[in-house]
Amino acid sequence: MEKKVLVCSLALLAGAVLAPHAIRAADTVEPLVSTNDPMAAFLETRAYAAKMGATAEFRKMEGVAYDKVNNKIYIAMSEISKTMSDQKGDIQLPENVCGVVYEAKLDADNNIGKLVPVVVGKVADKKAKSAYGSGFADVCDVNGIANPDGLYADKHGNLWISEDTDRHTNNMLWKWDGKKLSRFATVPTGAEITGVHVTAQDDLLFNVQHPSAMSKHPYNRGVVGIMTGFKSNAPFESVAVPKGDAVFDVKTAAGKYQVLARVGEAIPNDGAGQRFGQVDTLAGKLKEVCNHPDGNMFLPITASGDEAYLFTNYECRPGTIGKVYMKRNAKGWDIVDGENVNFAAVQGTWNNCSASVTPWNTGLSSEEYEPVAGKSGWQENVKDMTAYLGKQANPYDYGYPIELIPDYNGESVATKVVKHYSMGRLSYEMSIVMKDNKTAYSGDDGTAVILAKFVADEPGKLSAGTIYAGKISQEKDESLAIKWLELGRSTDAKVYEAIRAVKLD
């Protein structure tokens, strides 16, 4: 996800407050850690991959979904522009400002060899106007995707696609069954849809991120929500494109949207008086309340899925993650208790974006837009983290997948937080683990970024393994063939030692 430049958009008119993302300087800034350094593959992963011949030309690589039914993954490219359409390098595609979802089949070793475009957005007819008024145009066709972001493949093989766009008046949530694209939901103008997740019981979750204060209550703040009275495999007719006051509301094709958490409201029975989205400094001072709920991680506690922990990313800098214990009732869900996860042990967390659940039932969060660690200006790039820590922050502490492990031994009520430094430092939209419990694919968000893969040494343990990056060959049908280049192998402990050894003076 990226802070949007809004040109005469309804979101701007409504005063939408958008996520505070870093403006990433390109790899022209000399880094504190040289690409010749023995640990460069893990601390300057993208630059090192480019040096080794990998393709660093992707643009706005977003969500990754794993379809276990059909043994494939999907990757969202929010738009095809800039380094993907500049007619230079390995990727020379036509520009598509509405974006593409790619499909990639997995082989017996959980490798992918080609990205094939399967859901393609298109620009609307020039005469098309948004439903809100003649002064605003839906740049992308309202009957197709615009800037796809979050992806989730349910157990039936359906792909759920959420938008992060100002090219539709209202962001939309889509269901694609491999043939037909159906619009399931729209959210208030100025908001994006995040956190799309489908449970094993076909319960659909999604969030309303950074809605305008002019949206209808309760959607004038960010919310985390779940559908009731609807299962993901149920048929439905596409919800209508909003008109009039409906542009300031949540509309769904079926069922009812239940709000589970609302930014700024108290977390029930947390024992500390915390609020959803609250970010305190390590000294205990309120820094902000983050209006950007993002990735959801639903961890069932019972076989029925009627009781579960739900972890939700809050995409600010510093970031946070909320945890609630939720229990199904006759009409929906109750929130029994919860907490904001403590990140003191890992120097805090940063821009927690999308997320997944590991095959061993832990959460896998992310740190998007890693701070540029250039020899000049690096202090400014981590000033928010310095204020959070109460001491000078190190830029190399941020930009990794984060595993969230509830205590199974009864020793602590707190969640164990593990940053997987061995997976490399990128702008992690998210990572997702394949059925071998070892191979993980990641979305690297930004411009001039890479396609990354990680293979753990042991199943179920992401603390040691090997990083790979893709070398792309474009084919005539605009598919992208992939050759994997090995970048290096290490462990979380060794990379952490290297971070502590970086000279910041």
C-alpha positions as a printed NumPy array, in Angstrom:
array([[  0.   ,   0.   ,   0.   ],
       [  1.174,   3.48 ,  -0.743],
       [  0.134,   6.975,   0.191],
       [ -1.983,   8.058,  -2.726],
       [ -1.772,  11.203,  -4.786],
       [ -5.408,  12.152,  -5.224],
       [ -6.292,  14.179,  -8.261],
       [ -9.773,  15.698,  -7.996],
       [-10.979,  12.598,  -6.147],
       [-13.973,  12.308,  -3.894],
       [-11.668,  10.925,  -1.192],
       [ -9.778,  14.208,  -1.143],
       [-13.021,  16.202,  -1.088],
       [-14.17 ,  14.215,   1.938],
       [-10.906,  14.883,   3.763],
       [ -9.636,  11.316,   3.891],
       [ -6.566,  10.821,   6.042],
       [ -4.322,   8.323,   4.324],
       [ -1.745,   5.958,   5.764],
       [  1.585,   7.637,   6.637],
       [  4.067,   5.757,   4.492],
       [  7.734,   6.413,   3.977],
       [  8.78 ,   7.973,   0.713],
       [ 11.389,   5.448,  -0.333],
       [ 14.449,   6.932,  -1.922],
       [ 15.552,   4.702,  -4.752],
       [ 18.707,   2.66 ,  -4.513],
       [ 20.758,   5.717,  -5.396],
       [ 21.431,   6.427,  -1.718],
       [ 24.658,   4.849,  -0.501],
       [ 23.616,   2.449,   2.268],
       [ 25.218,   2.092,   5.662],
       [ 25.756,  -1.572,   4.793],
       [ 27.45 ,  -2.061,   1.429],
       [ 26.25 ,  -4.686,  -1.022],
       [ 29.761,  -6.136,  -0.656],
       [ 29.127,  -6.841,   3.02 ],
       [ 28.836, -10.568,   3.91 ],
       [ 25.355,  -9.902,   5.374],
       [ 24.094,  -7.685,   2.546],
       [ 21.658, -10.366,   1.34 ],
       [ 19.764,  -9.972,   4.627],
       [ 20.201,  -6.257,   5.429],
       [ 20.056,  -4.729,   1.93 ],
       [ 18.16 ,  -7.574,   0.293],
       [ 16.725,  -5.718,  -2.696],
       [ 19.946,  -3.949,  -3.654],
       [ 21.939,  -7.149,  -3.222],
       [ 19.451,  -9.092,  -5.35 ],
       [ 19.762,  -6.522,  -8.156],
       [ 23.552,  -6.756,  -7.941],
       [ 23.296, -10.541,  -8.338],
       [ 21.192, -10.165, -11.487],
       [ 17.652, -10.441, -10.135],
       [ 14.891,  -8.289, -11.633],
       [ 14.238,  -5.241,  -9.458],
       [ 11.543,  -3.689, -11.652],
       [  8.239,  -4.69 , -10.051],
       [  5.85 ,  -1.917,  -9.101],
       [  3.314,  -2.039,  -6.245],
       [  3.525,  -5.773,  -5.53 ],
       [  0.795,  -6.312,  -2.953],
       [ -1.04 ,  -9.32 ,  -1.516],
       [ -0.141, -12.978,  -2.04 ],
       [ -2.758, -15.743,  -1.745],
       [ -2.261, -19.513,  -1.606],
       [ -4.935, -21.619,  -3.294],
       [ -4.501, -25.068,  -1.734],
       [ -7.331, -26.547,  -3.79 ],
       [ -5.69 , -25.85 ,  -7.146],
       [ -2.061, -25.715,  -5.911],
       [ -1.291, -22.207,  -7.102],
       [ -0.598, -18.77 ,  -5.737],
       [ -1.893, -15.366,  -6.752],
       [  0.03 , -12.095,  -6.574],
       [ -1.582,  -8.666,  -6.885],
       [  0.191,  -5.912,  -8.794],
       [ -1.71 ,  -2.787,  -7.833],
       [ -0.748,  -1.073, -11.061],
       [  1.506,  -1.663, -14.044],
       [  3.49 ,   1.532, -14.376],
       [  6.905,   3.179, -13.975],
       [  9.604,   0.476, -13.805],
       [  7.237,  -2.17 , -15.205],
       [  6.186,  -0.094, -18.215],
       [  9.183,   2.154, -18.972],
       [ 10.264,  -0.129, -21.844],
       [ 13.586,  -0.775, -20.13 ],
       [ 15.054,  -3.861, -18.515],
       [ 13.441,  -7.287, -18.126],
       [  9.822,  -6.112, -17.765],
       [  8.367,  -3.98 , -20.565],
       [  4.603,  -4.219, -20.168],
       [  1.962,  -1.791, -21.396],
       [  0.876,   0.614, -18.657],
       [ -2.244,  -0.411, -16.747],
       [ -3.179,   2.047, -13.981],
       [ -6.001,  -0.259, -12.823],
       [ -3.764,  -3.2  , -11.971],
       [ -3.487,  -6.945, -12.498],
       [ -3.738, -10.132, -10.444],
       [ -1.248, -12.796, -11.529],
       [ -1.555, -16.556, -11.145],
       [  1.411, -18.913, -10.668],
       [  1.222, -22.711, -10.497],
       [  3.289, -24.54 ,  -7.902],
       [  5.368, -27.575,  -8.863],
       [  6.151, -30.597,  -6.679],
       [  8.9  , -28.622,  -4.927],
       [  6.634, -25.617,  -4.245],
       [  8.407, -23.499,  -6.843],
       [  6.645, -21.166,  -9.257],
       [  7.999, -20.667, -12.764],
       [  5.655, -18.154, -14.378],
       [  3.307, -15.276, -13.516],
       [  0.245, -15.268, -15.781],
       [ -2.237, -12.341, -15.752],
       [ -5.721, -13.674, -14.921],
       [ -7.736, -10.75 , -13.491],
       [ -6.999,  -7.519, -15.324],
       [ -8.376,  -4.084, -14.532],
       [ -9.318,  -1.701, -17.318],
       [ -9.852,   2.019, -17.695],
       [-13.496,   3.084, -17.844],
       [-15.108,   4.645, -20.863],
       [-14.164,   8.324, -20.924],
       [-17.835,   9.221, -20.701],
       [-18.371,   7.18 , -17.512],
       [-18.974,   9.199, -14.368],
       [-19.174,   8.121, -10.774],
       [-22.569,   7.73 ,  -9.194],
       [-21.847,  10.559,  -6.755],
       [-21.88 ,  13.39 ,  -9.258],
       [-20.854,  14.574, -12.687],
       [-17.729,  16.272, -11.349],
       [-15.988,  12.987, -10.529],
       [-14.943,  10.128, -12.742],
       [-14.313,   6.482, -11.887],
       [-11.039,   6.132, -13.756],
       [-11.32 ,   2.33 , -13.754],
       [-14.368,   0.396, -14.896],
       [-16.66 ,  -0.156, -11.867],
       [-17.405,  -3.678, -13.119],
       [-13.765,  -4.682, -12.723],
       [-10.873,  -4.288, -10.318],
       [ -9.033,  -1.075,  -9.57 ],
       [ -5.643,  -1.297,  -7.85 ],
       [ -5.956,  -4.782,  -6.301],
       [ -4.322,  -5.052,  -2.899],
       [ -5.385,  -7.755,  -0.444],
       [ -5.929, -11.306,  -1.673],
       [ -7.298, -14.428,  -0.027],
       [ -8.027, -17.85 ,  -1.542],
       [-10.736, -19.727,   0.38 ],
       [-10.946, -23.508,   0.748],
       [-13.25 , -23.73 ,  -2.284],
       [-10.653, -22.179,  -4.59 ],
       [-12.376, -18.796,  -4.805],
       [-10.141, -15.737,  -4.812],
       [-11.196, -12.685,  -2.784],
       [ -9.717,  -9.398,  -4.018],
       [ -9.784,  -6.112,  -2.107],
       [ -8.91 ,  -2.663,  -3.466],
       [ -6.682,   0.199,  -2.375],
       [ -7.623,   2.841,  -4.907],
       [ -8.726,   6.365,  -5.641],
       [ -9.682,   5.214,  -9.155],
       [-13.029,   3.943,  -7.9  ],
       [-15.217,   6.351,  -5.935],
       [-15.728,   3.538,  -3.403],
       [-13.236,   0.738,  -2.824],
       [-14.676,  -2.69 ,  -3.566],
       [-14.3  ,  -6.311,  -2.437],
       [-14.553,  -8.905,  -5.205],
       [-14.984, -12.666,  -5.437],
       [-13.433, -14.409,  -8.455],
       [-14.329, -18.06 ,  -9.001],
       [-11.86 , -18.552, -11.832],
       [-14.336, -17.343, -14.442],
       [-16.695, -14.739, -13.02 ],
       [-15.877, -11.589, -11.034],
       [-18.608, -10.593,  -8.548],
       [-18.663,  -7.444,  -6.394],
       [-19.429,  -8.439,  -2.795],
       [-18.927,  -5.203,  -0.848],
       [-18.17 ,  -1.504,  -1.063],
       [-16.868,   0.725,   1.741],
       [-17.207,   4.473,   2.401],
       [-15.421,   6.822,   0.059],
       [-11.954,   7.684,   1.299],
       [-11.544,   4.22 ,   2.876],
       [ -9.79 ,   1.159,   1.571],
       [-10.614,  -2.489,   2.234],
       [ -7.986,  -4.41 ,   4.189],
       [ -7.676,  -7.6  ,   6.205],
       [ -9.62 ,  -9.878,   3.849],
       [ -9.554, -13.355,   5.378],
       [-11.817, -16.408,   5.14 ],
       [-11.877, -18.925,   7.971],
       [-12.096, -22.702,   7.617],
       [-15.801, -22.303,   8.458],
       [-16.253, -19.869,   5.531],
       [-16.602, -16.771,   7.71 ],
       [-15.453, -13.673,   5.808],
       [-13.52 , -10.911,   7.567],
       [-12.515,  -7.524,   6.184],
       [-11.684,  -4.089,   7.564],
       [-12.499,  -0.484,   6.724],
       [ -9.2  ,   1.4  ,   6.827],
       [ -8.79 ,   5.203,   7.189],
       [-12.389,   6.17 ,   6.341],
       [-13.273,   9.829,   6.033],
       [-14.658,  11.504,   9.146],
       [-17.656,  12.317,   6.919],
       [-18.571,   8.62 ,   6.654],
       [-21.637,   7.256,   8.417],
       [-21.201,   6.017,  11.989],
       [-19.572,   3.651,  12.953],
       [-17.458,   3.942,   9.788],
       [-16.14 ,   7.417,  10.557],
       [-13.248,   5.586,  12.208],
       [-11.338,   2.521,  11.087],
       [-13.094,  -0.745,  11.935],
       [-12.367,  -4.479,  11.971],
       [-15.339,  -6.582,  10.936],
       [-16.786,  -9.965,  10.006],
       [-19.781, -11.073,   7.959],
       [-22.701, -12.769,   9.695],
       [-25.502, -14.606,   7.919],
       [-23.226, -15.291,   4.962],
       [-20.707, -18.003,   4.072],
       [-18.002, -17.499,   1.46 ],
       [-19.216, -20.364,  -0.728],
       [-22.789, -19.021,  -0.908],
       [-23.977, -17.564,  -4.232],
       [-24.812, -13.868,  -4.469],
       [-25.579, -11.168,  -7.021],
       [-23.114,  -8.277,  -7.199],
       [-23.922,  -5.411,  -4.848],
       [-24.854,  -2.215,  -6.662],
       [-22.347,   0.589,  -7.163],
       [-23.215,   3.099,  -4.412],
       [-25.25 ,   6.201,  -5.179],
       [-26.035,   9.293,  -3.117],
       [-25.526,   8.871,   0.63 ],
       [-24.651,   5.186,   0.148],
       [-21.126,   6.273,  -0.828],
       [-20.55 ,   7.028,   2.881],
       [-21.629,   3.582,   4.117],
       [-20.652,  -0.124,   3.976],
       [-22.766,  -2.089,   1.523],
       [-22.672,  -5.874,   1.045],
       [-24.31 ,  -8.246,  -1.411],
       [-25.532, -10.579,   1.34 ],
       [-25.46 , -11.031,   5.097],
       [-24.66 ,  -8.37 ,   7.677],
       [-21.332,  -6.741,   8.478],
       [-20.562,  -6.905,  12.213],
       [-18.017,  -4.489,  13.681],
       [-15.642,  -6.363,  15.99 ],
       [-13.312,  -3.49 ,  16.823],
       [-13.43 ,   0.258,  16.249],
       [-10.362,   2.472,  16.417],
       [-10.184,   4.471,  19.642],
       [-12.687,   2.367,  21.541],
       [-11.683,   0.407,  24.64 ],
       [-10.433,  -3.17 ,  24.305],
       [-12.746,  -5.251,  26.515],
       [-11.172,  -6.705,  29.648],
       [ -7.597,  -5.965,  28.608],
       [ -6.569,  -5.07 ,  32.158],
       [ -4.611,  -1.993,  31.076],
       [ -7.173,   0.47 ,  29.72 ],
       [ -5.897,   0.169,  26.163],
       [ -7.806,   1.215,  23.056],
       [ -7.904,  -0.346,  19.615],
       [ -5.077,   1.132,  17.538],
       [ -3.347,   2.724,  20.538],
       [  0.424,   3.151,  20.199],
       [  2.352,   4.072,  23.339],
       [  6.059,   4.813,  23.556],
       [  8.161,   2.388,  25.567],
       [  8.065,   4.976,  28.34 ],
       [  4.289,   4.581,  28.446],
       [  3.311,   7.882,  26.801],
       [  0.545,   7.913,  24.19 ],
       [  2.091,   8.534,  20.767],
       [ -0.987,   8.127,  18.579],
       [ -4.145,   6.158,  17.911],
       [ -3.689,   4.501,  14.522],
       [ -6.712,   4.708,  12.198],
       [ -5.328,   2.08 ,   9.806],
       [ -6.442,  -1.465,  10.704],
       [ -4.93 ,  -3.817,   8.152],
       [ -4.07 ,  -7.527,   7.942],
       [ -6.162, -10.016,   9.942],
       [ -4.834, -13.283,  11.4  ],
       [ -7.606, -15.599,  12.637],
       [ -6.207, -18.38 ,  14.851],
       [ -8.897, -20.907,  15.812],
       [ -8.767, -22.369,  19.298],
       [-11.514, -24.951,  18.815],
       [-12.045, -27.42 ,  15.98 ],
       [-15.405, -25.796,  15.269],
       [-13.749, -22.408,  14.781],
       [-16.323, -20.911,  17.147],
       [-13.617, -19.559,  19.466],
       [-10.451, -17.931,  18.2  ],
       [ -7.792, -15.304,  18.631],
       [ -7.907, -12.559,  16.028],
       [ -4.75 , -10.517,  15.525],
       [ -5.099,  -7.302,  13.498],
       [ -2.267,  -5.172,  12.153],
       [ -2.395,  -1.39 ,  12.588],
       [ -0.439,   0.198,   9.777],
       [  1.291,   3.192,  11.31 ],
       [  4.853,   4.077,  12.209],
       [  5.449,   2.888,  14.905],
       [  2.89 ,   0.184,  14.33 ],
       [  0.98 ,  -2.096,  16.633],
       [ -1.096,  -5.263,  16.517],
       [ -4.314,  -5.813,  18.403],
       [ -5.38 ,  -9.231,  19.713],
       [ -8.908, -10.202,  20.73 ],
       [-10.477, -13.43 ,  21.957],
       [-13.689, -13.862,  19.976],
       [-16.51 , -16.33 ,  20.519],
       [-19.468, -17.098,  18.274],
       [-22.977, -16.473,  19.636],
       [-26.412, -17.154,  18.159],
       [-26.375, -14.006,  15.996],
       [-22.692, -13.229,  15.467],
       [-19.614, -12.844,  17.635],
       [-18.693, -11.621,  21.109],
       [-15.33 , -10.049,  21.945],
       [-14.407, -11.584,  25.305],
       [-11.11 ,  -9.824,  25.966],
       [ -7.972,  -8.607,  24.241],
       [ -4.751,  -6.638,  24.325],
       [ -2.316,  -4.673,  22.201],
       [  0.752,  -6.808,  21.524],
       [  3.978,  -5.66 ,  23.216],
       [  6.896,  -5.15 ,  20.81 ],
       [  9.521,  -3.913,  23.289],
       [ 11.567,  -7.108,  22.848],
       [ 12.157,  -6.377,  19.141],
       [ 12.704,  -2.59 ,  19.243],
       [  9.109,  -1.951,  18.208],
       [  7.394,  -2.608,  14.906],
       [  6.851,  -0.575,  11.746],
       [  4.008,  -0.177,   9.229],
       [  2.309,  -3.5  ,   9.909],
       [  0.565,  -4.139,   6.624],
       [ -1.079,  -7.328,   5.363],
       [ -0.768, -10.716,   7.026],
       [ -1.313, -14.473,   6.863],
       [ -1.645, -17.469,   9.149],
       [  1.044, -20.151,   9.135],
       [  0.112, -23.828,   8.646],
       [  1.032, -24.327,  12.32 ],
       [ -1.559, -21.731,  13.448],
       [  0.532, -18.688,  14.297],
       [  0.177, -15.192,  12.884],
       [  2.606, -13.861,  10.274],
       [  2.636, -10.065,  10.199],
       [  4.806,  -7.746,   8.108],
       [  6.784,  -4.501,   8.138],
       [  6.172,  -2.493,   4.968],
       [  8.316,   0.3  ,   3.509],
       [ 11.499,  -0.467,   5.39 ],
       [ 13.306,   2.761,   6.349],
       [ 16.027,   3.74 ,   3.903],
       [ 19.348,   3.199,   5.662],
       [ 21.405,   5.657,   3.639],
       [ 24.641,   7.105,   4.956],
       [ 22.958,  10.484,   4.81 ],
       [ 19.504,  11.088,   6.232],
       [ 18.955,   7.738,   7.96 ],
       [ 18.261,   9.422,  11.315],
       [ 15.346,  11.368,   9.812],
       [ 13.952,   8.167,   8.292],
       [ 13.58 ,   6.556,  11.726],
       [ 12.72 ,   9.627,  13.81 ],
       [  9.296,   8.201,  14.718],
       [ 10.923,   5.036,  16.028],
       [ 13.528,   7.06 ,  17.92 ],
       [ 10.717,   8.903,  19.691],
       [  9.012,   5.571,  20.415],
       [ 12.142,   3.946,  21.825],
       [ 13.451,   6.97 ,  23.718],
       [ 16.834,   6.384,  22.099],
       [ 18.317,   6.435,  18.605],
       [ 16.605,   3.836,  16.422],
       [ 18.527,   1.592,  14.024],
       [ 16.939,   1.442,  10.531],
       [ 18.05 ,  -2.17 ,  10.12 ],
       [ 15.713,  -3.243,  12.918],
       [ 12.703,  -2.8  ,  10.593],
       [ 11.578,  -4.48 ,   7.38 ],
       [ 10.93 ,  -8.141,   8.259],
       [  8.122, -10.694,   8.637],
       [  6.967, -11.042,  12.255],
       [  5.597, -14.244,  13.732],
       [  2.998, -13.918,  16.518],
       [  2.909, -16.935,  18.816],
       [  0.27 , -17.253,  21.538],
       [  1.615, -19.01 ,  24.608],
       [  0.643, -22.688,  24.46 ],
       [  2.415, -23.623,  27.697],
       [  0.468, -21.455,  30.113],
       [  3.523, -19.524,  31.245],
       [  2.368, -16.092,  30.065],
       [ -0.787, -14.392,  28.817],
       [  1.337, -12.308,  26.453],
       [  2.005, -13.056,  22.793],
       [  5.541, -14.036,  21.827],
       [  6.901, -11.823,  19.026],
       [  9.636, -13.113,  16.683],
       [ 11.096, -11.061,  13.822],
       [ 12.423, -13.385,  11.142],
       [ 15.563, -11.536,  10.103],
       [ 16.754, -14.555,   8.114],
       [ 13.962, -13.927,   5.571],
       [ 15.646, -10.689,   4.495],
       [ 14.829,  -6.996,   4.721],
       [ 12.246,  -5.716,   2.245],
       [  9.065,  -3.66 ,   2.053],
       [  6.911,  -6.57 ,   3.194],
       [  3.295,  -6.315,   2.153],
       [  3.007,  -9.853,   3.499],
       [  4.463, -13.363,   3.391],
       [  2.631, -16.665,   3.12 ],
       [  3.894, -20.199,   3.779],
       [  3.193, -23.115,   1.412],
       [  1.999, -26.623,   2.314],
       [  5.57 , -27.912,   2.812],
       [  5.753, -25.66 ,   5.905],
       [  9.077, -24.327,   4.551],
       [  8.588, -22.26 ,   1.395],
       [  7.286, -18.693,   1.732],
       [  6.476, -16.147,  -0.974],
       [  6.387, -12.434,  -0.195],
       [  5.012,  -9.236,  -1.684],
       [  7.642,  -6.463,  -1.823],
       [  5.678,  -3.217,  -2.058],
       [  7.051,  -0.106,  -3.742],
       [  8.751,   0.79 ,  -7.014],
       [ 11.744,  -1.08 ,  -8.467],
       [ 11.211,  -4.009,  -6.103],
       [ 11.805,  -7.768,  -6.336],
       [  9.912, -11.059,  -6.253],
       [ 11.24 , -12.927,  -3.201],
       [ 11.1  , -16.505,  -1.953],
       [ 12.36 , -18.001,   1.297],
       [ 12.951, -21.684,   2.008],
       [ 13.364, -22.617,   5.672],
       [ 15.88 , -25.235,   6.754],
       [ 13.239, -27.109,   8.745],
       [  9.45 , -27.35 ,   8.407],
       [  7.569, -25.094,  10.792],
       [ 10.622, -22.991,  11.656],
       [ 11.222, -19.691,   9.842],
       [ 14.255, -18.813,  11.963],
       [ 16.818, -20.177,   9.492],
       [ 16.823, -20.61 ,   5.75 ],
       [ 17.746, -19.404,   2.274],
       [ 16.571, -16.322,   0.365],
       [ 15.931, -16.343,  -3.393],
       [ 15.011, -13.586,  -5.847],
       [ 13.406, -13.871,  -9.276],
       [ 15.061, -13.116, -12.617],
       [ 12.266, -12.334, -15.074],
       [ 11.893, -13.055, -18.782],
       [  8.834, -11.468, -20.356],
       [  6.855, -13.608, -22.803],
       [  4.758, -12.562, -25.791],
       [  1.449, -13.047, -23.957],
       [  2.719, -10.694, -21.218],
       [  3.354, -13.58 , -18.833],
       [  6.526, -13.319, -16.762],
       [  8.802, -16.384, -16.631],
       [ 10.857, -16.743, -13.449],
       [ 14.364, -18.055, -12.832],
       [ 15.282, -18.197,  -9.149],
       [ 18.645, -16.84 ,  -7.986],
       [ 19.979, -17.865,  -4.581],
       [ 21.012, -14.873,  -2.469],
       [ 22.202, -16.471,   0.759],
       [ 21.455, -18.532,   3.84 ],
       [ 21.481, -17.405,   7.458],
       [ 19.675, -17.528,  10.791],
       [ 17.673, -14.968,  12.739],
       [ 20.386, -14.906,  15.408],
       [ 23.243, -14.231,  12.994],
       [ 21.396, -11.46 ,  11.171],
       [ 20.417,  -9.877,  14.48 ],
       [ 24.077,  -9.878,  15.517],
       [ 24.946,  -8.16 ,  12.225],
       [ 22.301,  -5.473,  12.876],
       [ 23.753,  -4.756,  16.3  ],
       [ 27.208,  -4.463,  14.712],
       [ 26.169,  -1.812,  12.137],
       [ 28.085,   1.423,  12.686],
       [ 25.543,   4.234,  12.818],
       [ 27.985,   7.12 ,  13.293]])
